[in-house]
Amino acid sequence: MSPLRAVVFDMDGVIVDSHPAHCLAWKEFLLAFGREVTDGELEFVLDGRKRDEILCHFLGRLTGEQLQAYGKLKDEFFWRTASEVVPIPGVLEFIESIRDAGITLAVATSASAARTRSTLDRLGLLPCFKTVVTGNDVCEGKPHPDIYRLACQRANLAPGSTVAIEDAPSGVRAAKGAGLRCAAIAGPQSQKALSAAGADCILDNFLDLSFSQFQSMLGMHKHA
């Protein structure tokens, strides 16, 4: 097996606990269009989809101008609660342990470029990542593998030596489709779905997780 040289993080649900604020923003946005949605229906949002795909899923076929305008409006709803978005417990220390080990870090998220960079910058994490690939950079969102292929290409990473960290089945499938190994962070309700999607290991959380423990779970070793 190839040595571990890089780790690519998804953002929502992996770096930041943004799902509650994200769902609330979508509920309020859709309500403005007379569309009430249940928590169950919002599972589509949490599966790592691009914003344009979510808009069309709930509102039907939209023009390019509508997608741009509606996307901007939805982000306005999100920013009202953005201050409540905090890091996933233990992730900042885990990222630091990976950096200390000399491993390359990147981000591959379906979120918009503006929201991604603003979020990472607010947390002081933006300089940690060699490249940040967002939903704006690819035509096909997760589970299509393009976002992980592009992250590897931009950061000059070999997929076989790179691990993705995801929290949604579509993200796991995207990473595996691009040739990466994938660790999934999961709650009790999602472990089975993430394993079925192909996750190589399941993390309960990042608390007290060292880089060496992470390697052992994946059966990969750092390069010499």
C-alpha positions in Angstrom: 0.0 0.0 0.0 1.2 3.5 -0.8 2.5 5.7 2.0 0.3 8.5 3.3 1.4 11.8 1.9 -1.7 14.0 2.0 -5.1 14.4 3.6 -8.0 16.2 1.9 -10.9 17.4 4.1 -14.5 18.0 3.3 -15.7 21.1 5.1 -19.3 21.0 6.2 -19.7 18.3 8.9 -16.0 17.6 8.9 -14.2 20.8 9.7 -17.2 22.9 10.9 -20.5 21.9 12.6 -22.4 23.9 10.0 -25.3 21.4 9.2 -27.8 23.0 11.7 -27.2 26.5 10.4 -27.2 25.2 6.8 -30.5 23.4 7.2 -32.1 26.4 8.9 -30.9 28.7 6.1 -32.4 26.4 3.4 -35.7 26.1 5.3 -36.0 29.9 5.6 -35.0 30.4 2.0 -37.4 27.8 0.6 -40.2 29.2 2.8 -39.7 32.5 1.1 -40.7 30.7 -2.1 -43.7 29.1 -0.4 -42.0 25.7 -0.1 -42.1 24.1 3.3 -39.6 21.2 3.7 -39.2 18.6 6.4 -35.9 17.6 8.1 -36.2 14.4 6.1 -36.3 16.2 2.8 -33.2 18.3 3.9 -31.2 15.1 4.0 -30.6 15.8 0.3 -28.8 19.0 1.3 -26.6 17.2 3.8 -25.3 14.7 1.2 -22.6 17.0 -0.1 -24.6 18.4 -3.1 -23.7 21.5 -5.0 -25.9 24.5 -4.3 -27.2 24.7 -7.9 -28.2 21.0 -7.7 -30.1 21.7 -4.4 -31.9 24.7 -5.9 -33.1 22.7 -8.9 -34.1 19.8 -6.7 -36.4 21.9 -4.7 -37.5 24.6 -7.1 -37.4 22.8 -10.5 -35.5 23.9 -13.6 -33.9 27.3 -13.3 -32.0 29.6 -15.6 -28.4 30.6 -15.0 -29.5 34.0 -13.9 -32.0 32.5 -11.4 -29.3 30.1 -10.0 -27.0 33.0 -9.4 -29.6 35.2 -7.8 -31.2 32.5 -5.7 -27.8 31.2 -4.6 -26.8 34.7 -3.4 -30.1 35.0 -1.5 -29.7 31.6 0.2 -26.2 32.7 1.3 -27.7 35.8 2.9 -30.0 33.5 5.0 -26.9 31.5 5.9 -24.8 34.4 7.0 -27.4 35.4 9.5 -26.6 32.3 11.5 -22.9 31.9 10.5 -21.6 33.1 13.8 -23.1 30.0 15.3 -20.9 27.8 13.1 -18.1 26.3 15.2 -15.3 23.8 14.5 -16.0 20.1 14.9 -14.7 19.2 18.4 -11.0 18.1 18.2 -10.6 18.9 14.5 -8.3 21.9 15.0 -5.9 19.9 17.1 -6.1 17.0 14.6 -5.2 19.3 11.7 -2.3 20.6 13.7 -1.0 17.1 14.3 -1.1 16.3 10.6 0.8 19.5 9.8 3.4 18.7 12.4 3.9 15.3 10.7 4.7 17.1 7.4 1.6 15.9 5.6 0.1 18.0 2.8 -3.4 19.3 3.6 -6.2 20.3 1.1 -10.0 20.9 1.1 -12.6 19.6 -1.3 -16.0 20.9 -0.6 -19.3 21.3 -2.5 -19.8 24.7 -0.7 -19.4 27.9 -2.7 -16.0 29.5 -2.9 -17.1 32.6 -1.0 -18.5 30.7 1.9 -15.6 28.2 2.0 -12.9 30.8 2.1 -14.8 33.0 4.6 -15.3 30.1 6.9 -11.8 28.8 6.8 -10.4 32.4 7.1 -12.6 33.1 10.2 -11.2 30.0 11.9 -7.6 30.9 10.9 -7.3 27.7 8.8 -6.9 29.0 5.3 -3.1 29.1 5.4 -3.1 25.4 6.5 -4.2 24.1 3.1 -2.2 23.8 0.0 -5.3 24.0 -2.2 -9.0 24.6 -1.6 -11.4 23.2 -4.2 -15.0 24.2 -4.0 -18.3 23.6 -5.8 -17.5 26.6 -8.0 -14.6 24.7 -9.5 -16.4 21.7 -10.9 -19.4 21.1 -13.1 -20.4 17.8 -11.4 -20.8 17.7 -7.7 -20.3 14.8 -5.3 -20.7 11.8 -5.7 -18.9 12.5 -9.0 -15.2 12.2 -8.4 -14.1 15.4 -10.2 -13.7 17.5 -7.1 -11.2 15.1 -5.6 -9.4 14.6 -8.9 -9.0 18.4 -9.2 -7.8 18.7 -5.6 -5.1 16.1 -6.3 -4.2 17.7 -9.6 -3.8 21.2 -8.1 -1.8 20.1 -5.1 0.2 17.6 -7.2 -1.0 14.7 -5.1 -1.0 11.0 -6.0 -4.5 9.7 -5.3 -3.1 6.4 -4.0 -1.1 8.3 -1.3 -4.0 10.6 -0.3 -6.8 10.1 2.2 -10.1 12.0 2.1 -12.1 12.7 5.3 -15.9 12.8 4.6 -19.2 12.7 6.5 -21.6 11.9 3.7 -22.0 8.8 1.5 -21.9 10.9 -1.7 -18.6 12.3 -0.5 -17.2 8.9 0.2 -18.2 7.7 -3.2 -16.6 10.8 -4.8 -13.3 10.2 -3.0 -13.2 6.5 -3.8 -14.1 7.1 -7.4 -11.0 9.4 -7.7 -8.8 6.7 -6.3 -8.3 8.0 -2.8 -8.8 6.1 0.5 -11.5 7.6 2.6 -12.0 8.0 6.4 -15.5 8.9 7.4 -16.6 10.7 10.5 -20.0 9.4 11.6 -22.7 9.4 14.2 -24.5 6.2 15.2 -27.1 6.8 12.5 -24.7 7.1 9.6 -22.1 4.4 10.1 -23.8 1.8 8.1 -24.4 4.1 5.1 -20.9 5.4 5.1 -19.4 1.8 5.3 -21.7 0.8 2.4 -20.5 3.7 0.4 -16.9 2.4 0.7 -15.4 4.2 3.6 -12.1 2.5 4.6 -12.5 3.4 8.3 -15.1 5.1 10.5 -14.1 7.8 13.0 -16.4 8.4 15.9 -14.8 11.9 16.4 -11.5 13.7 16.3 -11.1 14.1 20.1 -7.6 13.0 21.2 -7.0 11.5 17.7 -3.3 11.6 16.9 -1.9 11.4 13.4 -0.2 8.1 14.2 -3.5 6.6 15.4 -5.2 7.8 12.2 -2.5 6.1 10.1 -2.9 2.9 12.0 -6.7 2.9 11.4 -6.1 3.2 7.7 -3.2 0.8 7.6 -1.0 3.4 5.9 2.4 4.7 7.0 3.9 8.2 6.5 6.5 8.5 3.8 10.1 8.4 4.8 
